[in-house]
Amino acid sequence: MLAFAPLHDAVGTAGSALTWFTTLLEPLAGDAATAAAIVVLTVVVRLLISPLTLAQVRGERRRAALAPEVRELQRRYADDPARLQGELFALYRANGASPVSGCLPLLLQAPVLLVMYRLFATGEGGTGLLDERLVGVPLGHHLGDGPVGGALPLFGALLAALLALAWWTSRRMRRAAAATGTVAGTPTQGPGAAVLGRLLPLLPYTTVLVALVLPLAAVIYLVTTTGWSALEQAVLRRPRPAPAGIDMR
């Protein structure tokens, strides 16, 4: 596979950080030090990019607050798409929002998450990561490679955790859509919105499918980063009732 030089260098840097964390954790975690380092490195990276996540949530909240006015404009100018687009643009601009304000932070996070995926899924970075073991199972072991040591119970526990996180996230998305009339800050009415509203809550389950074909190291990463995302949702998207007389916008 051809390596894009900046990406390769970034993966190498992440690999060096993983080695440092492994050495640091070895006295405490023993043979599980590399697996523990995967968890710690993932959490550190997610903390570093958390300002982008916060910006994404703020963008979604702005769009959600404007959803009633957006729906009214869609009703009023249903037969005039050009006028509708102009009115929507003016509405978002007047309120300091943007239809894509929640997407840009997500796009900025993508290269970082790609580096982490490359490190844990391919072992790139020269760390010997996939040769290390957790409870006797190589971190490069795939579920399809067969039962090696405690591979089946270990993968089973990790997949169960991913399934539980996917169910929780999907349930939260459906509840938020029902309460606010939006999915991720996007109105659930209008052309294609019904289909979008049905598909988006199913997306969290794709993590379970992806984990079926990844090595153990990448599955550990996937469980950690998905769990962190669920925690961020619980904290950043929790209801915030405004006290009387105080504007919480």
Beta strands, then each sheet from edge to edge (+ up, - down):
strand 1: 133-134
strand 2: 137-138
strand 3: 182-183
strand 4: 186-187
sheet 1: 1+ 2-
sheet 2: 3+ 4-
end
